């Protein structure tokens, strides 16, 4: 009985994953939870082209935008205000992805006469 349930769900979930749908989309169409979709993806080693949820794409875009902002010479504070996130979030991604920001105190010290 249990094996039949697994197989029935697999028959609904795996083809949708193969189409490249997100876990959330597959869950909605297969009438299961996104966690169930993730379990089946892992158990049957079926990829959906690296897409897991809609959030992942948003985070990737945010990280790329943070990189651009840093390369423009913006500070963490200016970047946080620009993308309406906390400075802690900017600092976290800067650390995790080795994004170098301008240090406003260093700039101020370099400009001041000694």
N, C-alpha and C positions, 0 to 999 in steps of 0.2 A: 504493500500500500504506500509506504513512505517513498520507495523508489519510483513508483508511478507518479506521485505528486511532483517529485524532483524533475522527472522527465517531462511531464506536462508543462511545468513552468519553464524549463529549459527550452522547450519547443516554441514558447511564446517570446522569451527574453532574448535568446541568442541571435536570432535573425535581425532583431531590431538593433542590437549592439553592432552587428556586422555592417549595418547601414550607416553607422557613425553617429547615431543619436546620443544625446547626453543621458546619463543615468536617470535624471529626473524625467526626461521625455519618455524613455523606455518604461520607467515605473508607471507613469500615467497611462500609457497605451496598454501595458500588460496587466494593469490593475494590481500592482504589488508596490512595496515600498522601495525607495532608492537604495536602502541598505541591502535589500534582497537582490537587487540588480548587481550591486557591487560584489556580493558573495558569489553569485553565479558567474560573473565576469572572472573573478579570481579562480574559482573552482574549475571552470571549463577553459580557462586561459584564453578567453575571447576578448580581444581589444576593441575599443571603439575609437581608434586613432588617437589615444592619449587624452581624449575628452572625458572628464568625469562629471562635472557639473557646470552650469553657466557661470558660477562664481570664479572658477579657475581662469577663464578668459578675462574676466574683469580684473582679477589680481595681476595677471600678466600685462594687461594694458596699463594698469596703474604703475607697475614697476618700470615699464618702458617710459612712461610719462615722467616718473621721478628721475630716471637717468637723464632725460632731455632737460629737465629743469635744472639739475645739478650742472650739466654741461653748459647751460646758459649763464651760470654763475649765481644762481639763486641760493638762498640759505634754506635750511630745513624749515624754519618758521614760514618763510614766504611760500615754499612748496606746499606745506600743510594747509595754509590758507587758500592757496590756489585750487587744491583738489578737495577741500572741505573734509580733511581727515586730521587726526591729532598729530602733534609733533612726534609723539612716541611711535606712532605707526610709521612715519617717515624714517625715524631713526632705526627702527627694527629692520625695515627693508634695506636701508643703506648699509647696515651691518651685514645682513644675510647675503646681499648681492654685491658687496664691495663697491658701493657707490660713494664717491668722494664729493663732499659739499664744501662750499666756501665757509670758512670760519669768520664770522663778522668781527670778532675781537682781534683776530690776527690781522685782518685788513685794516682795522682802525689803528692798531699798534704800528703797522708798517707805514701808514700815512702821517702819523704824528712825529714831529721833530724830536730829536733826542737831545 
